[in-house]
Amino acid sequence: MGSTRRDVLLGGVALVAVSVTAGGGAWARPKHASKEAAAAHRAGAGGDDEDSGSADSGAASSAGSAANTPLGPMDTSAKWAVILDFNTGATLLDKAADDEMPPSSMTKLMTAYIVYSKLKAGTLRLDQTLPVSEHAWRTQGSKMFVELGAQIAVEMLIRGMIIQSGNDACIVLAEGIAGSEEQFVEMMNAQAKTLGLTNSAFRNCTGWPDPAHHMSVRDIATLAKRIIQDFPEYYHYDAEKTFTYHGIIQYNRNPLVQRGMADGLKTGHTDAGGFGVVGSAEHNGRRVIMVLNGMPTARARVEESVRLMGWAFANFENVTLFSANDVVENAPVYLGSRRTVPLVGGQNLTLTLPRAWRQHAHVAVAYDSPIPAPVQRGAVVGKITVSGQGVPASEIPLVAGEDVGRMGLPGRAVAVISRFIVGA
């Protein structure tokens, strides 16, 4: 019959159990980051992102405690952290990933999402100019340094928001789109519900400290993924390392972007939230999204973001265990016009696995045997399950890959008699 996908791909796996049930019985047979330290890059006027103006030791209280990973506990100076594989959605690292926390300037990703939505819908244009109000001009924290009464192109404001983390740029965009920052915030909260951000509530468009303004790092990672996925035509702004406006040159605050280790997305800092970073990078066709927050210093942000991004790529890989039409098993058919039917997964099964996954993975193929005829192509006849240390548990249906009709009446009679006599 030739080899199946299971034989070819999983021949080196420590244990692959194939379970087939018949008459209530069952049987199984065996089948064949390194740390990089660096000084923080402080760019532009006034330091990094917003400053709440009040001390809060909570941001650093969990420094050095462990995050959960498929490879076991891992210490990190981040208070909140999550690393996700973009394609499979696998969680590679999780530390208080669903806890509400102050998101600081990482909030601006939601502002960007709405701006990009308006551009894509055609209700906003990159060359369209928006007026600078006194509210925008007077806003504090990190700035693009817009001039009161000026008319500024949307594209320039986007670059000021993403590269320079300009609070003033955000407010100009918010007022230009919704009429006021308050009305824009209503749009942000509505969009959060649409995107399934269950631990997010917005009170402003910049991330300025507010006790009722919060996100989780998992929500931020979900939002980052949607920006990359939904608006690839605008994501390139994140990769720009410098932007000059009004004669002032400022540098992208994201240390991963500055080092060429990521192509976006954002940083943030407040006293209450500590230092944070959202980064995404693609390497050899695999993309990772990382969100860290609550680090005690800008230097720690550089060190942890560089270390953990390198760890995520060095220790995991994406493996397609089965494609939709790969033959997993050739199953016997009872009273069928053919003796066997090929069984397929019916969908791709791609997992993010530790690089030593073959030593730990267990793949089980289970179905009732023999399968009674007739068999219809696409009919679910069993399941494929994947498990093991460091391997995310997965299950997909096992379906018939072809139609198999019933044997003719004379043939069925002979088969039934033979089965009765010899138990075949």
DOLUMLUM-783476 format. One record per residue: x, y, z of N, C-alpha, C in turn. Coordinates in steps of 0.02 Angstrom, whole numbers. Layout:
BEGIN
{{X Y Z} {X Y Z} {X Y Z}}
...
REM end
This chain:
BEGIN
{{41 -60 0} {0 0 0} {42 63 0}}
{{108 56 15} {150 116 19} {145 147 88}}
{{190 193 101} {191 223 168} {140 278 174}}
{{113 286 234} {67 341 248} {106 400 274}}
{{72 458 280} {103 518 308} {129 505 378}}
{{92 466 417} {112 451 485} {178 413 486}}
{{187 365 441} {249 327 438} {308 372 420}}
{{298 416 370} {353 457 345} {374 509 395}}
{{325 545 423} {341 602 467} {360 580 537}}
{{327 529 562} {333 513 632} {377 451 646}}
{{413 430 595} {454 370 604} {504 376 660}}
{{527 438 676} {577 446 728} {548 464 796}}
{{481 467 801} {451 486 864} {459 430 915}}
{{471 449 978} {483 398 1030} {424 350 1036}}
{{363 374 1033} {305 330 1038} {248 358 999}}
{{222 319 953} {161 337 917} {113 280 926}}
{{59 291 963} {11 238 977} {-45 241 926}}
{{-60 183 897} {-116 178 851} {-168 134 884}}
{{-224 163 905} {-276 126 941} {-334 113 895}}
{{-353 51 888} {-410 33 846} {-457 -9 888}}
{{-521 10 890} {-568 -26 932} {-613 -68 889}}
{{-630 -126 913} {-676 -171 879} {-710 -214 931}}
{{-776 -213 931} {-813 -254 979} {-797 -237 1051}}
{{-782 -174 1065} {-770 -153 1133} {-698 -161 1155}}
{{-657 -196 1116} {-588 -206 1135} {-543 -152 1107}}
{{-480 -150 1127} {-432 -101 1101} {-363 -130 1105}}
{{-321 -107 1060} {-251 -128 1063} {-208 -71 1039}}
{{-145 -74 1056} {-98 -21 1036} {-33 -54 1014}}
{{-3 -26 963} {61 -53 940} {110 5 929}}
{{174 -3 946} {223 50 931} {231 57 856}}
{{247 114 835} {257 129 765} {317 173 757}}
{{329 116 683} {389 152 668} {374 228 653}}
{{941 1506 1185} {932 1582 1187} {987 1621 1228}}
{{1022 1652 1196} {1071 1678 1245} {1056 1748 1268}}
{{1075 1767 1330} {1062 1834 1357} {1107 1886 1325}}
{{1077 1943 1307} {1117 1997 1279} {1102 2060 1318}}
{{1152 2088 1350} {1142 2148 1389} {1160 2209 1348}}
{{1121 2262 1357} {1135 2323 1321} {1105 2382 1357}}
{{1135 2439 1349} {1106 2499 1379} {1043 2518 1342}}
{{996 2548 1378} {932 2568 1347} {944 2626 1301}}
{{907 2625 1244} {912 2680 1196} {860 2733 1215}}
{{883 2788 1241} {838 2843 1260} {841 2896 1206}}
{{784 2907 1173} {785 2952 1115} {733 3006 1122}}
{{744 3061 1088} {695 3115 1086} {695 3154 1151}}
{{650 3204 1154} {646 3247 1213} {602 3216 1266}}
{{622 3220 1328} {578 3206 1384} {574 3133 1406}}
{{617 3089 1383} {614 3021 1409} {564 2977 1372}}
{{550 2918 1400} {512 2867 1364} {438 2868 1381}}
{{396 2879 1331} {324 2874 1337} {295 2917 1393}}
{{234 2902 1415} {202 2943 1465} {234 2934 1533}}
{{224 2981 1576} {247 2976 1645} {189 2997 1689}}
{{167 2951 1734} {109 2966 1776} {126 3017 1830}}
{{191 3026 1843} {211 3074 1894} {203 3048 1965}}
{{190 2983 1972} {184 2955 2039} {219 2888 2042}}
{{254 2875 2096} {291 2814 2103} {245 2756 2119}}
{{262 2697 2096} {223 2637 2109} {271 2578 2106}}
{{284 2548 2163} {333 2493 2165} {305 2428 2137}}
{{239 2426 2124} {208 2364 2101} {236 2337 2037}}
{{258 2382 1993} {282 2360 1927} {341 2313 1932}}
{{382 2321 1983} {442 2280 1988} {436 2226 2041}}
{{376 2218 2071} {369 2173 2128} {377 2100 2109}}
{{366 2082 2045} {372 2012 2025} {436 1998 1987}}
{{484 2044 1990} {546 2035 1952} {579 1970 1972}}
{{599 1932 1921} {635 1871 1934} {591 1810 1946}}
{{525 1819 1953} {482 1762 1964} {469 1726 1898}}
{{443 1665 1902} {441 1622 1844} {379 1631 1801}}
{{389 1624 1736} {334 1619 1688} {326 1546 1669}}
{{267 1529 1645} {253 1461 1622} {272 1454 1548}}
{{306 1401 1531} {322 1386 1461} {314 1311 1450}}
{{306 1288 1388} {303 1216 1375} {366 1179 1396}}
{{422 1216 1405} {485 1185 1424} {497 1187 1499}}
{{449 1215 1537} {456 1221 1609} {460 1293 1630}}
{{463 1307 1695} {465 1376 1721} {525 1414 1695}}
{{515 1480 1684} {569 1522 1659} {565 1590 1694}}
{{619 1611 1725} {620 1675 1760} {621 1733 1711}}
{{586 1786 1728} {588 1847 1689} {576 1907 1735}}
{{607 1963 1720} {597 2023 1760} {532 2059 1742}}
{{497 2035 1691} {432 2064 1674} {380 2040 1724}}
{{335 2085 1743} {281 2067 1788} {225 2032 1750}}
{{214 2054 1688} {163 2024 1645} {198 2007 1579}}
{{184 1948 1552} {218 1928 1491} {179 1876 1453}}
{{182 1879 1387} {155 1826 1345} {194 1825 1279}}
{{208 1765 1254} {237 1757 1187} {193 1707 1150}}
{{171 1727 1090} {126 1686 1049} {157 1673 981}}
{{143 1614 954} {159 1601 884} {103 1630 842}}
{{120 1671 792} {71 1706 752} {27 1658 713}}
{{56 1606 684} {19 1562 639} {-24 1510 675}}
{{2 1481 728} {-34 1427 763} {-72 1452 824}}
{{-54 1511 849} {-85 1536 910} {-59 1505 973}}
{{-8 1463 969} {19 1429 1027} {50 1479 1076}}
{{38 1469 1140} {68 1510 1192} {135 1480 1211}}
{{189 1517 1199} {256 1492 1214} {278 1514 1284}}
{{251 1569 1308} {269 1594 1375} {210 1633 1402}}
{{196 1623 1466} {137 1654 1497} {153 1671 1569}}
{{148 1735 1585} {155 1757 1655} {101 1810 1668}}
{{50 1791 1706} {-6 1836 1721} {-33 1868 1657}}
{{-38 1827 1604} {-54 1853 1537} {-124 1880 1531}}
{{-170 1859 1575} {-239 1882 1571} {-257 1931 1627}}
{{-208 1951 1666} {-221 2000 1720} {-227 2070 1691}}
{{-272 2110 1720} {-278 2180 1700} {-217 2218 1725}}
{{-192 2264 1684} {-131 2302 1702} {-133 2369 1665}}
{{-93 2418 1688} {-88 2481 1651} {-49 2472 1587}}
{{-79 2484 1528} {-45 2470 1465} {-1 2526 1439}}
{{-4 2585 1471} {34 2644 1450} {28 2654 1374}}
{{82 2670 1339} {78 2688 1268} {62 2629 1223}}
{{63 2568 1250} {41 2511 1209} {-33 2518 1190}}
{{-68 2561 1227} {-137 2580 1210} {-142 2605 1138}}
{{-90 2638 1115} {-91 2670 1049} {-101 2619 992}}
{{-92 2555 1006} {-106 2505 955} {-181 2503 938}}
{{-223 2514 988} {-295 2517 974} {-312 2581 935}}
{{-280 2636 952} {-290 2698 914} {-269 2687 842}}
{{-212 2654 832} {-188 2639 765} {-237 2594 728}}
{{-264 2544 762} {-311 2497 730} {-371 2534 701}}
{{-398 2581 739} {-457 2618 715} {-437 2664 657}}
{{-379 2696 663} {-356 2739 608} {-348 2698 544}}
{{-317 2640 549} {-307 2597 490} {-375 2573 462}}
{{-423 2560 507} {-489 2539 484} {-522 2593 442}}
{{-514 2655 464} {-544 2711 427} {-510 2720 359}}
{{-444 2711 359} {-408 2716 295} {-430 2662 247}}
{{-436 2601 272} {-456 2546 229} {-527 2553 204}}
{{-570 2583 245} {-640 2593 225} {-648 2652 177}}
{{-595 2693 170} {-598 2750 124} {-628 2812 155}}
{{-642 2812 220} {-669 2872 253} {-614 2918 280}}
{{-552 2896 271} {-494 2936 290} {-440 2924 238}}
{{-400 2975 224} {-347 2968 174} {-280 2986 206}}
{{-227 2955 181} {-161 2970 207} {-140 3042 196}}
{{-162 3071 139} {-142 3141 124} {-191 3192 152}}
{{-243 3167 186} {-292 3213 216} {-261 3248 276}}
{{-273 3313 284} {-245 3350 341} {-298 3358 395}}
{{-274 3357 457} {-317 3365 516} {-291 3423 558}}
{{-337 3461 590} {-316 3519 628} {-292 3501 698}}
{{-245 3541 723} {-219 3532 791} {-257 3577 839}}
{{-293 3546 886} {-331 3584 935} {-286 3604 993}}
{{-312 3646 1037} {-274 3665 1096} {-265 3605 1143}}
{{-316 3563 1145} {-311 3503 1187} {-253 3459 1164}}
{{-247 3449 1099} {-192 3408 1072} {-125 3442 1085}}
{{-123 3507 1073} {-61 3545 1079} {-35 3545 1151}}
{{-81 3548 1199} {-61 3553 1270} {-48 3485 1302}}
{{-64 3431 1268} {-56 3365 1300} {16 3353 1320}}
{{25 3317 1376} {91 3306 1404} {117 3236 1386}}
{{175 3219 1413} {206 3155 1398} {245 3158 1333}}
{{255 3100 1302} {293 3097 1240} {255 3133 1184}}
{{292 3168 1141} {261 3212 1092} {292 3206 1023}}
{{250 3222 974} {273 3233 906} {291 3307 897}}
{{268 3349 943} {278 3422 943} {239 3456 886}}
{{173 3442 885} {129 3475 837} {120 3548 857}}
{{105 3590 808} {96 3662 820} {22 3678 825}}
{{4 3720 871} {-66 3741 881} {-92 3772 816}}
{{-151 3746 794} {-183 3773 735} {-157 3746 669}}
{{-105 3704 671} {-77 3677 609} {-124 3625 579}}
{{-117 3615 514} {-151 3561 478} {-99 3509 459}}
{{-106 3448 485} {-54 3397 477} {-82 3336 441}}
{{-45 3310 393} {-67 3252 354} {-73 3190 399}}
{{-123 3149 385} {-136 3088 424} {-74 3044 425}}
{{-40 3038 368} {19 2995 366} {73 3019 414}}
{{83 3084 418} {132 3111 465} {111 3097 537}}
{{46 3102 551} {21 3089 619} {30 3016 638}}
{{19 2971 590} {30 2900 604} {102 2887 623}}
{{148 2916 585} {219 2906 600} {237 2937 668}}
{{208 2995 683} {220 3025 748} {192 2983 805}}
{{136 2950 793} {105 2908 844} {145 2844 855}}
{{166 2811 800} {198 2746 805} {272 2753 822}}
{{308 2796 787} {381 2801 795} {399 2842 856}}
{{366 2900 864} {384 2945 918} {339 2937 979}}
{{288 2893 974} {240 2882 1028} {207 2948 1049}}
{{191 2990 1000} {165 3056 1015} {93 3055 1041}}
{{85 3076 1103} {17 3083 1130} {-22 3136 1092}}
{{13 3189 1073} {-21 3243 1036} {-46 3218 968}}
{{-6 3177 934} {-27 3149 870} {-89 3106 877}}
{{-92 3067 931} {-150 3025 943} {-214 3066 950}}
{{-209 3120 987} {-268 3161 999} {-291 3196 936}}
{{-244 3219 895} {-263 3250 831} {-301 3199 788}}
{{-276 3138 785} {-310 3085 747} {-378 3069 776}}
{{-382 3064 842} {-445 3047 875} {-498 3101 862}}
{{-478 3163 870} {-526 3218 859} {-545 3224 786}}
{{-499 3211 741} {-513 3215 670} {-561 3161 647}}
{{-558 3102 679} {-601 3046 660} {-669 3049 695}}
{{-669 3063 760} {-731 3057 799} {-759 3123 824}}
{{-722 3178 816} {-746 3243 840} {-720 3261 908}}
{{-706 3211 950} {-677 3223 1016} {-642 3160 1038}}
{{-595 3167 1086} {-561 3109 1112} {-611 3063 1147}}
{{-660 3092 1182} {-709 3052 1219} {-749 3007 1172}}
{{-770 3035 1116} {-808 2994 1068} {-764 2942 1035}}
{{-701 2958 1025} {-654 2910 997} {-644 2852 1045}}
{{-641 2867 1110} {-632 2815 1160} {-691 2766 1159}}
{{-751 2792 1146} {-809 2748 1139} {-798 2699 1080}}
{{-769 2724 1027} {-753 2681 970} {-701 2628 990}}
{{-653 2648 1029} {-601 2601 1052} {-632 2544 1092}}
{{-675 2560 1139} {-706 2508 1180} {-752 2463 1140}}
{{-787 2491 1092} {-830 2450 1048} {-787 2403 1005}}
{{-731 2430 980} {-687 2389 939} {-655 2333 980}}
{{-640 2347 1043} {-611 2296 1087} {-658 2237 1094}}
{{-722 2250 1101} {-771 2196 1107} {-774 2156 1042}}
{{-772 2191 985} {-775 2157 921} {-715 2111 911}}
{{-657 2132 936} {-596 2092 928} {-588 2038 982}}
{{-634 2037 1031} {-631 1987 1083} {-580 2002 1137}}
{{-566 2067 1148} {-519 2086 1201} {-558 2089 1267}}
{{-556 2036 1305} {-600 2029 1363} {-574 2062 1426}}
{{-512 2083 1426} {-483 2114 1486} {-457 2184 1471}}
{{-494 2220 1429} {-473 2288 1409} {-529 2338 1420}}
{{-511 2396 1445} {-557 2453 1451} {-517 2516 1441}}
{{-541 2560 1397} {-503 2620 1379} {-538 2683 1407}}
{{-496 2730 1429} {-521 2795 1452} {-490 2853 1413}}
{{-440 2837 1372} {-409 2888 1330} {-376 2852 1271}}
{{-352 2891 1224} {-324 2861 1163} {-248 2856 1164}}
{{-217 2875 1221} {-144 2879 1224} {-112 2829 1273}}
{{-151 2808 1323} {-123 2767 1376} {-105 2807 1437}}
{{-125 2871 1438} {-112 2913 1496} {-142 2880 1558}}
{{-106 2879 1615} {-129 2842 1673} {-198 2861 1696}}
{{-239 2810 1707} {-307 2816 1733} {-323 2750 1767}}
{{-348 2751 1829} {-360 2688 1865} {-408 2641 1828}}
{{-452 2668 1787} {-501 2626 1753} {-478 2606 1683}}
{{-418 2626 1663} {-391 2612 1597} {-345 2551 1603}}
{{-361 2497 1570} {-320 2437 1578} {-326 2391 1517}}
{{-277 2348 1509} {-276 2294 1460} {-239 2235 1492}}
{{-240 2178 1460} {-196 2122 1479} {-145 2113 1423}}
{{-90 2080 1439} {-39 2071 1387} {-65 2024 1332}}
{{-110 1978 1350} {-138 1934 1298} {-184 1974 1251}}
{{-222 2021 1279} {-263 2065 1237} {-219 2106 1190}}
{{-163 2131 1216} {-118 2171 1174} {-89 2127 1118}}
{{-71 2065 1135} {-45 2020 1084} {-97 2005 1030}}
{{-159 1995 1052} {-214 1983 1004} {-223 2043 958}}
{{-221 2103 987} {-228 2165 948} {-170 2172 899}}
{{-109 2157 922} {-51 2162 878} {-58 2114 819}}
{{-81 2054 833} {-91 2006 778} {-141 2031 727}}
{{-195 2061 752} {-246 2086 706} {-221 2145 664}}
{{-179 2186 692} {-150 2241 653} {-109 2213 596}}
{{-65 2165 611} {-22 2136 560} {-64 2099 508}}
{{-114 2064 530} {-156 2023 487} {-204 2064 445}}
{{-235 2114 476} {-288 2153 442} {-262 2211 401}}
{{-204 2239 420} {-179 2299 388} {-105 2294 369}}
{{-87 2245 329} {-16 2239 310} {9 2299 271}}
{{-37 2335 237} {-16 2392 198} {6 2452 240}}
{{-10 2451 306} {9 2506 350} {60 2485 403}}
{{71 2420 409} {116 2396 461} {188 2419 452}}
{{206 2438 391} {276 2456 378} {298 2518 417}}
{{252 2559 440} {271 2618 480} {308 2596 544}}
{{290 2538 570} {321 2514 632} {396 2502 626}}
{{418 2487 566} {489 2469 556} {534 2530 547}}
{{505 2590 540} {547 2650 531} {584 2666 596}}
{{649 2679 590} {690 2688 650} {694 2761 672}}
{{680 2808 627} {681 2878 646} {625 2915 611}}
{{606 2972 639} {556 3016 608} {571 3087 629}}
{{572 3131 581} {586 3202 595} {524 3243 580}}
{{504 3284 629} {448 3330 619} {463 3395 656}}
{{447 3450 623} {458 3516 652} {531 3526 671}}
{{576 3496 630} {648 3504 642} {675 3461 698}}
{{633 3417 727} {655 3376 783} {658 3304 761}}
{{717 3273 765} {724 3203 748} {716 3161 811}}
{{674 3110 805} {665 3064 861} {674 2992 835}}
{{693 2948 881} {708 2879 863} {651 2833 886}}
{{640 2781 848} {592 2730 867} {611 2702 936}}
{{564 2702 981} {579 2683 1050} {583 2608 1061}}
{{565 2569 1010} {564 2497 1017} {635 2469 1009}}
{{664 2440 1063} {733 2416 1058} {741 2359 1009}}
{{689 2319 999} {693 2263 952} {696 2289 880}}
{{659 2342 866} {661 2372 799} {728 2404 787}}
{{754 2439 836} {819 2472 828} {875 2422 815}}
{{869 2362 843} {920 2311 834} {908 2265 775}}
{{854 2278 738} {838 2236 682} {811 2167 701}}
{{788 2160 763} {762 2096 786} {686 2092 782}}
{{653 2146 761} {580 2146 753} {562 2198 701}}
{{502 2191 673} {478 2240 624} {422 2283 652}}
{{406 2281 714} {357 2322 750} {352 2292 821}}
{{313 2321 866} {256 2364 859} {261 2426 904}}
{{272 2419 972} {264 2477 1015} {298 2466 1083}}
{{313 2522 1116} {337 2520 1185} {289 2560 1229}}
{{299 2557 1294} {260 2596 1341} {295 2602 1407}}
{{278 2656 1444} {305 2665 1511} {262 2713 1551}}
{{245 2691 1611} {217 2735 1663} {246 2711 1729}}
{{240 2752 1781} {263 2730 1847} {223 2670 1870}}
{{158 2670 1859} {116 2615 1882} {128 2550 1843}}
{{140 2556 1778} {146 2497 1736} {217 2474 1724}}
{{266 2515 1742} {335 2497 1727} {350 2504 1653}}
{{403 2472 1631} {424 2476 1561} {397 2416 1523}}
{{368 2430 1463} {338 2377 1424} {358 2381 1351}}
{{348 2326 1316} {364 2323 1245} {319 2271 1211}}
{{297 2287 1150} {264 2240 1106} {309 2232 1045}}
{{328 2171 1030} {371 2160 973} {347 2101 931}}
{{356 2106 866} {342 2050 822} {398 2043 771}}
{{415 1981 757} {469 1967 710} {452 1905 670}}
{{479 1902 609} {470 1844 567} {539 1817 548}}
{{547 1752 555} {611 1719 539} {597 1653 506}}
{{623 1643 446} {614 1581 409} {540 1562 403}}
{{498 1613 389} {428 1600 378} {386 1593 441}}
{{417 1599 499} {380 1593 562} {380 1660 598}}
{{321 1682 620} {314 1746 654} {295 1736 727}}
{{325 1777 770} {312 1774 842} {290 1844 865}}
{{243 1846 913} {222 1908 944} {238 1903 1019}}
{{271 1955 1045} {290 1956 1115} {266 2020 1148}}
{{237 2014 1207} {216 2072 1247} {244 2064 1317}}
{{284 2112 1339} {312 2113 1406} {294 2179 1439}}
{{279 2178 1503} {265 2241 1538} {283 2233 1612}}
{{292 2291 1645} {308 2289 1716} {381 2278 1731}}
{{425 2292 1683} {496 2285 1696} {521 2348 1733}}
{{569 2341 1777} {587 2396 1822} {625 2453 1790}}
{{661 2440 1736} {702 2492 1705} {700 2485 1629}}
{{720 2538 1594} {725 2535 1522} {779 2484 1501}}
{{831 2479 1540} {884 2430 1525} {857 2359 1529}}
{{817 2346 1581} {787 2279 1588} {742 2264 1529}}
{{708 2315 1503} {665 2304 1445} {706 2282 1384}}
{{762 2314 1374} {806 2295 1319} {830 2223 1328}}
{{856 2208 1387} {885 2142 1399} {833 2087 1392}}
{{774 2096 1423} {724 2044 1422} {693 2035 1352}}
{{681 2089 1317} {650 2083 1251} {698 2048 1203}}
{{762 2065 1206} {812 2033 1162} {819 1959 1181}}
{{824 1945 1245} {834 1876 1268} {774 1832 1251}}
{{714 1855 1266} {655 1813 1258} {635 1805 1185}}
{{646 1856 1143} {632 1848 1072} {679 1796 1042}}
{{742 1799 1061} {790 1749 1037} {772 1680 1061}}
{{750 1674 1124} {730 1610 1153} {671 1580 1115}}
{{622 1621 1097} {562 1595 1063} {579 1565 995}}
{{625 1595 959} {645 1568 894} {693 1509 900}}
{{735 1510 951} {786 1458 958} {758 1392 982}}
{{703 1394 1020} {681 1334 1055} {618 1302 1026}}
{{586 1334 977} {524 1307 950} {525 1309 874}}
{{485 1266 843} {477 1265 771} {405 1247 755}}
{{382 1267 696} {315 1249 673} {320 1186 630}}
{{281 1137 647} {283 1072 613} {213 1055 588}}
{{207 1041 524} {144 1016 497} {144 941 503}}
{{109 916 553} {106 844 565} {66 809 510}}
{{10 839 493} {-32 811 440} {-61 868 399}}
{{-61 860 333} {-99 905 290} {-167 875 277}}
{{-212 915 250} {-282 895 245} {-291 828 210}}
{{-254 816 157} {-265 755 116} {-212 701 126}}
{{-169 709 177} {-120 658 191} {-155 595 216}}
{{-136 537 189} {-163 473 212} {-129 454 278}}
{{-169 452 331} {-143 436 397} {-143 361 409}}
{{-193 327 383} {-200 255 393} {-244 227 338}}
{{-231 165 319} {-276 129 274} {-316 80 316}}
{{-380 94 326} {-421 55 373} {-460 1 336}}
{{-468 -58 367} {-509 -111 337} {-583 -92 335}}
{{-617 -114 282} {-688 -100 275} {-726 -166 274}}
{{-779 -170 314} {-819 -230 318} {-875 -228 266}}
{{-878 -279 224} {-928 -286 172} {-923 -229 121}}
{{-864 -206 109} {-854 -152 62} {-833 -176 -7}}
{{-845 -134 -57} {-824 -150 -125} {-748 -149 -131}}
{{-715 -118 -82} {-642 -120 -77} {-624 -143 -6}}
{{-567 -173 2} {-548 -200 67} {-528 -146 117}}
{{-502 -89 93} {-481 -36 138} {-504 32 113}}
{{-503 80 158} {-518 149 141} {-463 193 170}}
{{-436 241 132} {-386 286 161} {-418 335 210}}
{{-386 345 267} {-410 393 316} {-365 454 316}}
{{-396 513 316} {-358 576 312} {-382 622 368}}
{{-341 673 381} {-359 721 434} {-414 769 413}}
{{-418 783 348} {-470 829 324} {-453 902 335}}
{{-400 917 372} {-378 985 383} {-304 982 403}}
{{-270 1038 394} {-199 1041 413} {-192 1040 489}}
{{-144 1003 512} {-128 1004 584} {-56 1028 590}}
{{-49 1094 603} {17 1124 612} {23 1147 684}}
{{75 1126 718} {85 1142 788} {152 1176 798}}
{{156 1219 849} {219 1247 870} {247 1202 924}}
{{303 1170 911} {330 1119 955} {402 1135 975}}
{{422 1110 1034} {493 1116 1053} {535 1080 1001}}
{{596 1104 990} {637 1076 937} {653 1002 949}}
{{650 978 1009} {661 907 1024} {595 870 1028}}
{{544 893 991} {477 865 998} {473 791 981}}
{{515 767 936} {511 696 916} {525 649 975}}
{{560 675 1025} {576 633 1083} {517 629 1131}}
{{468 673 1125} {415 678 1175} {344 672 1146}}
{{336 677 1080} {269 679 1051} {237 609 1051}}
{{173 607 1063} {132 547 1058} {75 563 1010}}
{{70 527 956} {16 536 909} {-26 473 909}}
{{-90 479 924} {-136 422 927} {-188 428 872}}
{{-197 373 835} {-248 369 784} {-300 319 808}}
{{-361 340 817} {-412 296 845} {-474 295 801}}
{{-500 233 787} {-562 225 749} {-589 155 760}}
{{-653 145 749} {-683 79 754} {-663 38 693}}
{{-641 -24 704} {-618 -65 649} {-651 -134 653}}
{{-673 -162 596} {-672 -131 530} {-728 -79 523}}
{{-720 -35 475} {-771 16 462} {-825 -15 417}}
{{-888 -13 438} {-941 -44 398} {-955 -5 334}}
{{-963 -40 278} {-982 -9 215} {-1058 5 216}}
{{-1082 54 178} {-1042 98 134} {-1008 153 174}}
{{-953 178 147} {-915 233 178} {-918 293 131}}
{{-938 351 158} {-943 411 118} {-882 455 129}}
{{-854 479 74} {-795 523 80} {-812 583 123}}
{{-768 598 170} {-778 655 216} {-813 636 280}}
{{-839 574 285} {-872 553 346} {-821 545 403}}
{{-838 570 462} {-793 565 520} {-796 493 546}}
{{-739 461 550} {-736 391 572} {-693 381 634}}
{{-659 433 656} {-615 427 714} {-582 493 729}}
{{-524 491 761} {-490 553 779} {-415 541 783}}
{{-378 597 775} {-306 598 786} {-293 642 846}}
{{-256 618 895} {-239 659 953} {-163 663 959}}
{{-140 721 979} {-68 734 989} {-58 758 1060}}
{{-9 731 1095} {5 751 1163} {79 738 1177}}
{{99 753 1239} {169 740 1259} {198 799 1296}}
{{254 789 1329} {286 842 1367} {307 899 1322}}
{{282 958 1336} {298 1017 1296} {261 1020 1231}}
{{216 973 1219} {179 971 1156} {107 991 1170}}
{{81 1044 1139} {12 1064 1153} {-37 1010 1132}}
{{-83 992 1177} {-132 940 1162} {-177 963 1105}}
{{-184 921 1055} {-225 938 997} {-265 877 975}}
{{-321 891 944} {-363 836 919} {-399 860 856}}
{{-396 819 803} {-433 835 742} {-470 772 720}}
{{-526 780 684} {-564 722 662} {-525 682 610}}
{{-537 618 609} {-509 573 559} {-567 556 511}}
{{-558 571 447} {-613 563 400} {-594 516 343}}
{{-645 488 311} {-633 444 254} {-611 486 195}}
{{-558 461 161} {-530 499 105} {-562 482 39}}
{{-600 428 36} {-633 407 -26} {-700 374 -10}}
{{-743 369 -62} {-805 331 -56} {-789 257 -64}}
{{-821 216 -23} {-817 143 -32} {-888 116 -28}}
{{-911 86 -83} {-979 59 -85} {-984 -8 -50}}
{{-1046 -33 -46} {-1056 -99 -15} {-1042 -153 -67}}
{{-1018 -209 -43} {-1006 -268 -84} {-1073 -293 -111}}
{{-1072 -324 -170} {-1133 -353 -197} {-1161 -408 -152}}
{{-1226 -426 -161} {-1259 -473 -117} {-1224 -541 -112}}
{{-1203 -573 -168} {-1168 -637 -162} {-1103 -630 -122}}
{{-1066 -576 -135} {-1003 -566 -100} {-1014 -554 -26}}
{{-1068 -517 -8} {-1083 -505 63} {-1099 -570 99}}
{{-1136 -613 64} {-1154 -677 95} {-1092 -718 111}}
{{-1046 -723 62} {-984 -760 73} {-944 -730 130}}
{{-940 -662 131} {-901 -628 183} {-930 -640 252}}
{{-996 -638 258} {-1028 -649 323} {-1016 -720 347}}
{{-1023 -769 301} {-1012 -839 319} {-940 -851 341}}
{{-893 -821 303} {-822 -828 319} {-807 -799 388}}
{{-837 -742 402} {-825 -709 467} {-853 -752 523}}
{{-911 -783 510} {-942 -825 561} {-900 -887 575}}
{{-872 -916 520} {-835 -979 527} {-766 -969 557}}
{{-730 -921 530} {-659 -914 551} {-647 -853 594}}
{{-699 -813 604} {-690 -752 644} {-650 -699 610}}
{{-648 -703 542} {-609 -655 504} {-643 -588 502}}
REM end
